[in-house]
Structure formats: C-alpha cells, structure tokens
C-alpha cells in the first residue's frame, strides 16, 4: 500500500505544486486522453520513463523506473511547471511561487491512479513538505480539485493580411529604442571568467572592433543592439549594421546586456542555446533562422517583440514567455490558436500565411476532386481535374496542389471521410509513367510526437482531419518515380525515393547541429558532405585522409543516394532502431576548398578499384551522440518499427485494372518483407529487417 501511496504522491503532489502557484486549479477530469498522452510524452522527453494506458474507464497507469531517485529542489522543478505541465494544462505557471519547497521521492511500483478521484491540498509555498504527512492527507482527502477559472486575454489583435503584417513589423523595428539600465547585466557575462574559444574571440573582436584583450565591462554594457546586414536611416535606433562578417554563434552568449538582436538569415547552425543567456533581450528577430527548440527562449522574461522563423512549429509553447507583446509568426505551422489567450501581455499576433489562417480559409474553398476505394480495397483513388500534372506541379507562388497546405488540408479532411484515422503516412502517387516536374518525391511535415529528433514535438494534424496520428504526407509524381530500374551496357540503375521521403518525416539530417549540403548552403534535411546514408552523404567506414586535409570517400550524392544503399548509422538512430552504444560520430565537411567527384586530381589511376570522391574542406566538424542529445534530447530505442501507410493513386480519369496492377507491383517491391535478389535494397533490406510498412485496408 505504501508503494501505491508514493506514486499517487508523485502525480497528485505535482498537481498540487502547480495549484500553489495560482489561486485556483483545474480538475484532472477536464483533461482529455490526448492532453494526458502529450504530458507523458513530455515527461519522457525530460528523461522520466513514464508510460500511460487509458482503458476508457478513467484509469491511468503510470510506470516508473524503480532504479531512479528524483531529488527535486524547486530550482529544477521548472522542467515540469514550465514545460510538461504547460502542455498538460495548456497554461503557464510561474515557478517563483514554489520557492522553498524540496522533495525527494522513490517510486518503485506499478499501480493505477484513478483520475476520477482528484485531490485538493493547501500547501504553504515557504514550508518544507514532509512526505509522510502528505501521504496521510492523500489517503483521507475527498475534496475534488477546484476547477481552474482561466484568466483569458481576448483583446489582442490578429493580423492575417501580409501587407499589414509587413507594416507592423517595420513600424516596430523603426520605433524601437533601447531602455536605460544599470550595469547589473554585465555581472551575468562570463566573458572575463571563462575559457574563451578562438572562434568566440574572433567573433567578439569583429563585433567590438577591437582586440579581445581590450574588451571591457563597459563595452558589454554599451552594446544594446546587434544586427546583421540591416540598416535604415529612418530608424530611431540604428543607422548601419553592427556586423555582417562573423561565422558562428560562438561568443554571443557573453553579450548579456543586449536588448535587440536581429539574426535574420544568419544560419550558423541549429544550436541556439546561447540565446538563454541573453536575458535583457526585448526585441528578437529570428526570421529565416532555424530554431529547433523554443525552450531556449524561456529565460527571456523581458522579451516583448519576437519575430519567429518561417514554418515555426511550437506555437503552443509561446505562453512560457509571458512578457511577449508582439509576435510575428508568419507561415507558422500548428492549428491551436487558443494557447495565445493565456498570454496576458499579448497585444499583436501576426499569422499571415499560417496554418491557423489556412484552417479558417477552408470554409470558403471549393476544390473539385473525388475520393473512393480501389477495387481491391487496398488503396484509395483520388480523381482530380488535370490529374497528377495538376496535383503535383513544380513549386509556384502562390503555391498550388501538393505545395498548398490549405488545399491539402481540404483533400486530407475528405480522405478521412472515407478512411479511419489509422495512418502515420499517406503517400500520393501520380497515375502516369513519367513526370516532367523537378522532383521525384516530396515530403510534407504534419506532426511529430517523438523526442530527440531534429524536429520538435508539435502537431497540425487536426487541420488535416487526424487526431494526432498523421505524421506527414509524401508525393511521388509518377510510377517510374516510385520504382524503376534501367539497364545500360555495363550496369543497372535502380531508383525509387519512397524510403528516402519517409526518413524526411522523422527529421532526416536536421539532426546535425550544423552542416552544408552544397556550395555553402546550410541544412535542408540531407546529409550533404557528411557521413550519412539514404538521404545523401558518404559511408563513414570509407572515409580516409590521403594527404594533409584531403579526404577520400566512396562515391556519394549530397542530397540522396541510390537503391544500392542501406540506412546509415545516424538514420537508424533517428528511427529508433540503433542502440545508443552503436552510434558513430558524424563527420561533416564545411566551407569546401575543393570537391573532386572522381579524385582525378588527388589519386593516381583513380579509375581503379571503384569510384571515389575527394574532399578538401575548410573545416571538419564531428558530432558525438552527447553533442546531439544535449540539443535535442534522446531518441527512444524501440528495436524495430512498423509504419502504418496509406497509398493514394492520383488520376485524371478512372484508374484501369492494368494501372492498378502496375501500382501494386511497384508498391510490393518496396514493402515485401524479404531479401530481393536484384541488386537493390527495398525497405526491409535497407533497414536490416527492422522497419516495415503496414498497409491497413482503408
């Protein structure tokens, strides 16, 4: 019985801590199954080994690793109050109200906690909690938790018009002026007490325009603004860019008196943890910048104006930055606007071209298409005017067909009128032999519920008609793009990007903190000049240095490799089928001095022994598993993976029996759970039998 009391203590006391920070609280019965599952996922992401199983009768099972003891000084409790519980209650609770509370709990059993019997306790935030006292109170208490009466903000202005959004942004920029502050902000800078890297020294010298050993505390205090490549004579704040020539974020963490930071287009990697040190920021522009985790902004309690990157996904977490007055979230992804009602200081919210705007526009759409099941009952048929050439065009502005998230929301919602919500991935295939568009496959992200990836936990699946199941959709414009083998005089070549696109839906090469795909271009989800696998990159085992700063590897592609390749080591990791102890360091070559695709200039008789490439980089970067997990957290190891998939055949006219047969043969090659002796790797072979596609009948 005591074990049961302890785990009940963990769940309920956690809720009590939150109640202490507000005058009222929320009944656990108000929380739906998905909210509770999101809470558990968040706890797992924070390193707590929880599982949840809701049996439909109000019973929730929590399982905790019995070998772990949790010491919780309140200073560390914010991971629950400000992250996990925020997703649970959709409300941000200040951790400051919990000052003085310390608790240590050992949970060592598996029990059921009845969510139908919530408990209410009054706790003095300044007294130490005695475990036995709380346990006895839990046993005897019968009072339900008081329902939370939300304090709502519905007075903020939402801007959907792109012209008005542009004007609002530049008005804020022109009229912004720094605040007068004392020198206490300099005390937070470790520039004078830390070991500074050479790169950080170089960057700081560029920023301050003086030798590093001449930089002083007054310089830190005086630097209120830092911008890159922007200038305007009409601005009240700045007439010229502070700098445009630093090459990394190193050293920026020491600029603790900054109030304005513009990082527009400065893609120096995905590690933005330095932002957490800049607690004086009032204005932060992250336009066109990669921000894989919004949690790095939580310490910025003075931040008032925030410009978010394109395709920003974590709208539901912005309430953890309570002082925000103006948010520009143009082209953001995610469908829940209610989270902003909890931001009491919010005045203006810019949502032009966002999923929220697209969802509202759906009421006025009149798209023409017909959806039905295939004769075999295995697939769907989507008939659209113009067929696959209209549905899967090249990208245009404004976007149409598969490139229009609004159009695809309408298509997918209609698909869910025909099928159940059983699919993680929906694949659209064009009913034509070949296509002239500039891509053979394309993946569109809709949600992610797995921690540790290059993409955050987020979802816009409700916009598409799914209840958190749908991860994304894939478009393949023709049957030959789906799978095709061509034979020439000396060799056969196999091509089919299905598995490639599936890997994109799990974040792909966005796992690497910084890398280049070609010609200095950053990111893009492919491994580029890094050790990779199916999504491009070279085989790590083939890497060797043949002369000073010249490296030779087996021939590879930067944005994808052909069907002779198996999954690379980092690809197995993101899919959860690689034990952490087998993870290999990722090597990335950046700022290339020379790339010789055949090693003609570096290897005598280069044509012998197979095709190789030679690389002379400006820098060689290596990433360990610890480096990656420090930014994203850990991927959960699952040994093997099954991916529920629905195939939709896109056609202008009714699909014939012969066309269904061709489609079935090509899909079967990818999905059969066997080694195929044809020289190419299907999904089963490329994953060593650890990944398979499930095809539930629609």
N, C-alpha and C positions, 0 to 999 in steps of 0.2 A: 504493500500500500504506500509505503514511503517513497518508492521509486515513482509511482504514479503522481504523488504529490509534487515531486521535484519537476517532472516535465510539465505538469499543469502550472507550476510556479513559473517556469520559463516563459510559456506562452502568455499567461494572463498577466504576470508582472511586467512583461514587455509592454502590454497594452496599458497597464497602469502608469508606467513611466511616461507614456505619451499623454495620458489623462492629466498628469501632474503639470504638464506644460501648457495646459489650456483649462478654461473654466468648465468645459463640457467635453464629452467624448462621443464616440459612435458605437452603436450596437453591432457586435460581430455578425448578427443575423442579417444586417444590411449589406454585407459583403457577398457578392456572387462568387460562383465557383472559379471564374476566370481571374477575378481580382486576387483570390486566395492563391491560385496557382502562380500568378505573377509574383506575389510576395515570396513564395517558396523558391522560385527560380532566382529571385534577387538574393535571398539568403544563401543559396548555393553559390552564387557568383561572389559573395563575400567570404567564401571559404567554409561555410557551415553545411554539413552533409545532411540536408533535410529531404524527405520525400513526403508527398501528400497523396492521399487517395480519398476522394469523396464518393461515398456509396449511395448518395441520393437520399439518405435518411438523416442528414445533418451531422454525420460523424466524420471527423477528420483524423487521419493517422499521421503522426509526426515521428520520424525515426531519426535518432541522433547517434553519431559515432561514439560509443562508450569510452573510447580511449582519450577523448578530448575534454579538457577542463577549460572553462571560459572565465578568465578574470576580467571583469568589466568595470574599470574605472570610468566615470562618466565622460572623461575627456575622449575616450574611444567609442562612446556609445552612439556618436553621431552617424556611424555607418548604418545603424538601424533607424534612428529617428529621421534622418535626412535623406536616406536612400530607400531602404527596403520598406519602411512603414509609410513613406510618402506614396509609393506605388500601391500599398495595401489600402490606405485610406483616401488616396488622391488629395492629400493635404500635407503641407509642410509644417513641421513642429520645431520650434527653436530648442536647441539643446541646452541653451544657457539656463533654462528653468530647472535643469536637473542637477545643478551644482551641488556637490557634497555627497551624492549617492554612490556607494560602491557595493558591488555584489559579486559573489563567486558561487557558481553552480556546477555540479557534476550531474549530467543527465546520462543515465545508464540503463534505460529500459525502453521498450516499445509499448505504448499504450494508446488508447483512444481518448481524445479530448472532445467532449460534446460541445459543439458550437452553439447548441441551443440553451446552454446554461452559462451565460456570461456573468462575470463577477465585477463588482464595483468596490474599490477601496480608496479611502482617502489617505494620502501619504504626504508627510511633510518633506518638502524637497531638500531641507537642510539637515535632516537627521539620517543616520546610517540605518539601513534596513536589516533587520535580523531575520534570517531565513526561516527559523522555526516559527516565529510569530506570524509571518506571512502565510506559511503553510496552514497553520491552525485557522487563520482567518478565512483562507480559501475553502477549507472543509465546511465551515459553519455558515459562510455567506450565502445569501439567497437573492440579494438585490441585483437586478439587471443593470448593466452599464447604461447610463443616461445617453439617449440619442444625441449625436452631435448636431448642434444648431450652427450651420455654416454661416460664417460672415462672408458675404459674397460681394464681388466687385463686378457690376454690370455696366459701369459708366464709361469704360474705356472705348476708344474709337477704333473700329476695324477698317483698314484700308485694303480694298481689293484692286482698285484701279492702278495700273502700272505707272501712269503719268503722275498721279497724286503721290504714289509711293516714292517716285524719284524726287519729287519736290520736297517731300517731308524729310527724306534722308539728307539732302543737301542743305536744307534750312538748318537742320540740327548741326551739321558739320560747320557751316558758316558762322553760326551764332554761338558755338561752344567756346567757353573761356575757362581756364583753369581756376580752381579755388585757392584762396590763400590758406596755407597750412603751416604748422610749426615743423621743426626738424625731427620729430619723433619717427617719421617714416624711414629715416636713414638708419635707425637702430635695427631695422629688420633686414638690412642688406648684409650679406656675408662676404661682400667683395673684399673686405680687408682682413678677414679671418679665415678664409678658405683657401684650399689649393686650387688655383685657377688654371684651367686647361689652356694650352697655347691658342686654341681656336677662340675661346672666350676672350682672352687677352686681345687678340687681333680684332675681334668684333667691337670690343669696348673702345679700343683706340680709334677705330673708324667713327664710332658714334660720338665720342667726346672730342675728336680731332686733336688728340694729344697722346703722348707716350703713356703707357699704362701706369708706370710708377709715379706719374704726375697727377693721376686722377685722385680726387679727394672727396671728402664727405659733402662739401658744398656743391660739387658737380652733381652728385646723386640727388641732392635736394632740389637743385635748379632744373633738372631735367623732368619737366612735367608732361612733355609731348614727344612722341616718337612716331614718325610716319615714313613710308617708303614710296618714293616716286610720285607724291601728290603735292601740288602747290596751287594756291589761288590768292590773288591779290585782294579779293573782296572778303577773305576770311578774317574774322576778328582774332584768330589765334595764330595762324602761321602763314608765311609768305613763300616758303620754299621747303622742299623735303629735307628732313633731317639727314637721311642717308638712303642710298639705294644699292650699296655695294657689299653688305655683309652676306655671308654664305651659309649661315646656320642660325639656330636659335640660341646657341651657346652664349652665355653671358647675360642674356636678357633678364634672367631671374634675379639679378642683382640690382635692377633698376626699380627699387621698391617705392620710389616717390612718383612714378609715372601716374598720370591721371588720364592720359589719352594715348591709345595705341592703335595704330592702323596697320594691319598685317595683310591687306588686300593683295592677293596674287603671290604672296611670299610662301611658296610651298617648299619648306625646308624639312619636311617630314611630318609624321603623324604623332610624334611625341610632343604634346602640348602641356606637359606637367609644369613647365616653368611658369605658366600663367597663374598658378595657385599662389605664387609668391608676390604677385603684383596687387596687393590688397587696397591700394589707393586708387585703382582704376575707376573712372566714372564713364568713360567712353571707350568701347572696344569694337573695332571693325575687323571681322573675320571673313569678309566677303571673298569668295573663291579660295578659301583655305580649308584644308582637311581638318576636321575636329571629331576624332573617333569616340571621345568620351566627354560629355558635358560636365561630368563631375569635377573636372579640373577648375571649373568656374565657381563652384560652390563657396569657396572662401572669399569671393569678391563681394563683400557685403555693401560696398559703396557704389557698385556698378549701377548706372542709371540708363545708359543707352547701349544697346547691344545689336550689332549687325551680324547675323548668322550666315554660315556658308550656304551655298546652293545645295539643295537636296538634304538639308539638315533633318535628322530623324527623331530627335529626342525632345519634342515639344512638351511632352508630359512631365519632364523633369525641370523645366524652367522655373517652376514655382519654388524651387530650392534657392533661387537668387531673388530674395523678396523685395529688394530695393529698386528693381527694374521699373523704369517709367516708359521707355520706348523700346520696342523690339521690332526689328526688321527680319522677317522670316520668309522672304520671297522664295518661291519654288520649294518650300519645305514639304516634307513627307510626313504623313500621320493625319488621322481624321478626328481626333478628340479636341474640340475647342473648349470644353468645359473646364479644363485644367487652368485656363487663364483667369477664370472667375475667382480663383483663390489668391490672385496676386493683387493685393490691396493698393499698391502704389502705381499699378499699370495705367497709363494714360493713352498710349497709342500702340496698336498692333498692326503691322504691315504683313499681309498674307496674299499678296498678288501672286498668281500662278502656283498656288499651294494646293495640296490635296484637299484641304478644307474648302477652298474656293471651288475646286473641281466637283467635290461632293454636292455642293449647293447647286452648281450648274446642271447637274444630271437631270433635274426636274424639267429642264427646257430642251433636252436633247431628243431628236427624232431620228435615230440611226436605223438603217434598214439592214436586217440580217435574219437568217432562220437557223435555228439550232435543233438538231434531232440526233437520236442514237443511230449508230451504224447497224446494218442488218445482223451482224454477229453479236451485237450488244457489247462489244469490247471498247469501242471508241465513240467519239462524237463527230458529227458532220456540221460544219459551220459554212453556210452559203451566204456570200456577200456579193453585192454588185461590184463587178470588176475583178472578183476572185482574189487570189493571193497577190497579184501585182498591185492591187489597190490596198489590200490589208497589210502587206509587208513592203512598203516603199522604202526608198532611201530617206534619211532624215531631212526634214524641211522645217522652215519657220513660217507660220506656226506648225507644230508637229501634227501629223495625221496618222491614222491606222495604229499600228502597234506602238508608235512613238508618242502617242497621245494617251497619257494616263487617264484622262477623263473618258475618252472613247473606250478604253479597255475596261474601265470600271463598269461601264454600261454593258459591254459584252459579257464580262465575267458574272455580273449580277444575274444576267439572263441565263448563263450556264448553270448557276446554282438553282434556277427554277427547274432544271432538268435532272441534275445530279445531286447527291448528298455531299456534305462538306467533309470528304474523306481524303483530300489530296493535298500533299505538300507542294507539288509541282504540277503545273499544267503546261503542256507542250503543244504549240500550234505549228502545223506542218503544211506547207503550200502544196496543193494538188497540181503540180506541173513538174516536168522532168528537170528543167534548169531554170535559173533566175538570173537577171542582169543586175540585181542590186549589189551594193558594195560590201555585203557581209554574208556569211554562210550560217550564222547563228547569232542570236542576241538574247541576253537575259535581263529581266526587269525585276528589281527587288520589291517585295511587298511586306515582308516581316522577317524578324529574327528573334528566336526565343532561346538561343544557346549562348552562354557566356564564353569569353576567351577568344572570340574571333575579331577580325579587323573591323567588323560592323557591330554597332551597339545593339542591345536588346530594345526592340521597338516594333511597332506594327501599324500598318494602314490596311490590314486585311478586311476590316469591317466595311471600308469603302468599296471593296470588291465583292462583298456578299459572303465572306467567310468569317467564321468565328475563331480567329487566331490559328487556323490550321494551315492556310496557304502561305508558303514562303516566297513564291515568285512564279513568274511565267517565262517561258522560253519560246522564241520564234525561230523557225527554220524555214526559209522561203521556198525550198523545192525538195523533191525526193532525192535527187543526187546530192544535195547538201546534207541530207540526213545520213546517207551512207552511199559511198561509191568507190569502186576500185578500177583504176585504169592501168593498162599494161603497155609498157614500151619495150624497146628492143632488149634492154639489159635489166629491167626491173619493173616491179608492180608498185603502185602507189595507192594507199588506202586513205580515205578522208571521210570524216563524219564528226561534227563538233558537239554531239549531244552531251557526252560526259564532260567535256570542256565547259559548256554552259551551266551544267548542274553545279560544278565546282565554284563557278562565279557566285551562285546563290548562297554559298557558305563563306563568301568574302574573298576567296581566292588569295592572290598575292597582296591584298590590302593588309595582310598580317605583318608585312615588313615595315618597320618604322620609317625607313627612307630608302628609296631605290629609284632607278630610272629605266624606262622601257626602251627608249631610243632617243638619240640626239638631245640628251639632257632633259627630256620630257619626264616629269615625275609621275609615278603611280600608274593607275589605270587597271588594276586588278590582275595584270600579267606579271610574270616573274622577271621579264626583261633580261638584263645582263646579270642575273642572279642564279644561284642554284635552285632549280625548280622542278618541273615535270610536265604534265599535260598542258598547263597554262603557259608554256614557254619556259625559257631558262635552260641552263645546262645541267648535266648529270654531275653531281658533286664528286662522285668517285672517279670521274675522268679528268678532274682539274689537276694541273701540274704547272709549276713555274719553270719555264725552259731557259730564261735568262733574266737579268735584272728587270723586274717589273713588267715582264711579258709572260702571259699565261696561255696555256694551250688546253682546249677542251674539245670533246666530241662535238661535231656539228650540231647546231640547235637553232630554234627560232625564238625571237624575243616575245612574241605575242601568242604563241601556241606551237605545239609540236604534233607530229602526225600520229596515226594509229599504231605505229610500232612502239610507242612509249607507254610505259606503266606509270602509275601515280608516283610522284616524287615524295620524298620524305616529309616536307612541310605540308603537302596536300593530304597525306594520310593523317597528319596531326590535326588539321582543321576539321576533318571529317570524323575525328574521334576514334580512329582505328589504329593509332600508333601509341604504344606505351611511352610515357614521358622519358623513360630512361633510354629509349632508342632514338630520341630526337637528335638530329645532326645540326651543327652550326650552319646557318645560312650565310653564304658568301655573296656579297653584292659589289659589282664594279660600277663606279660612277665617274662622271666627268671624263669620258673616254678621250684618250690622246689618239688612239688608233684602234680600229677593228678590222682585222683581215679575215674575211669569212672562210678562206681556204688555207690560211697560213703560208701563202706563196712567198711572202717577204721574210719569213722567220724560220721556215723549216725546209731543208734540202730534200728533194724528192718528196714533196708534200703530198703527191698523189698516191703514195704507197701507204698501205695499212689503214685505209678508211678515211673518210672526210673529217677534218678537224678545223676549228677556228682558233684564231689567236687574238688576244685582247691585251692592249696596253692602257691601263686605267690611270686616271688622275688620282683616284682614291680607291682603297679596298676596305670595305666595311664588312664586319662579321657580326652576326646576331646569335646569341645563345637563347635557350629556352627561357632562362631567367630574364633576359632583356625584354623578351616579348611578353611574358606574363606580368612583368612589372607595369606594363602599359595597359594590357587588356584583361588580365586575369588568366585563369587556366581553362583550357578546353576539357570537357568531361570525357574521359575514356570510356568507350562503350563496346569495344572489341569488334563489333560488326554493325552494319547499318542497313536498314530497309527503307526505301524512299517510295512513298505512295505517289503514283504518277498517272495523270490522265492525258491521253493523246487526242487532239482535236484536228481533224483534217479540214483544211480551208479550201473552198472551191467556189467557182462561179456558177457551176451547174451541178446537178445531182451527180454524186460520185458513182462510177460504174463498178460492176463486180470485179473487173480486171484491175482497176485502180485501187480498190480496197485490198486486193491480193498483193499488189506491189508494196503498198504501205505496210501490210502485215509482215512481209518478208524482211523488210528493212528494219522494222522495229524489233523483230525477233532476233536479228543478228546482235543488236545492242543488248538485249535483255536476257538472252538464254544463259542459264547458269551452268556453263560448261566451257572447257577449252576448245576453241575452234582452230583447227589446224590449217589456217590460211595465211599465216604470217602477220596478222594484225590482231590488236587487242580489243576485245569487247569490254564491257564494264566489269564483268566477272573476272576476266583475265587481268585487266589493268589494275584491279584492286586486290589481287591475290585471293579472290573469292570472298572478300569481306564486305562488299557493297552489292546490293541487288535492287532492281526496280520492281516494286509491286504494282500490279495493274488491276485494282479493284474495278469490277464492272460498273459502269455508270448507271 
